[in-house]
Amino acid sequence: MSNRQPFQQRVADEKSELDDRLKKLKLFQVTEVFDGLPDAEKARLRCQQLVMQCYSELLYDRINAFE
């Protein structure tokens, strides 16, 4: 949508940035560095991934509602 209001564009930009960070987190979780982390830290990062995914889905729904 090219006629977005400024706040709508901010939401779209935020989702794009979030999705980029989420992709990087997912890639990190299959590295040897991740495997070497304490179990508690790995669990926190997995929890973070789930929350980020939920947030991304919420932003997706908001963006679709703009149209």
N, C-alpha and C positions, 0 to 999 in steps of 0.2 A: 504494500500500500504506500503510495508516494505522498499522499496528503495527510500524513500523520500529524497529530498535534505534538508539540514538543515533549510532553510527558509520555506520550505513546512511543515516541522514538527512544526516549530514555529506557523504557521498559524493554523494547526490542534490543537495544544495545546491551542492557544488563543481561538479558538472556543469552545473547551471543558470547559475552565475556564469561558468563557462568558455564556455558557449555564447553568453552575452550578449557577452562580450569578443570571441569569434570573429566574431560577427555584425558588431560594430563595426569590427573589423579588415577584414573583407571589404568593408564599405561604404567604408572609408577608401581601399581600393585602387582605387576607381574615381573618385577625386577628382583635381582639378588639383594639389592639394598633393602627393599621392602621385606624380603624373606628373613633378613638378619635383624629386623626390629623386634623388640620385646612383644609378646603376644598382646599385652594391654594396648600398646600403641597401634598395632595392626587392627585391633578391634575398634579403636577410636577412628582410625582412618576409614574403615569400612562403614562405620556409622555416619561419618561425615559424607561419604559418597551417597548413602541413601538419602540423607537430608538434602544434599545438593540436587539429586535427581528429582525429589519431590518438589523442590523449589522451581526447578526448570520446567516441570510439568505444569505447575501453577502459572508461571509466566507465559507458557505456551497457550494455556486457556485464556488468559487475559488478552493476549495479542489477538487471538481468534475472535474474541468478543468485540474488539475494536472494529472489525470489518463488518 
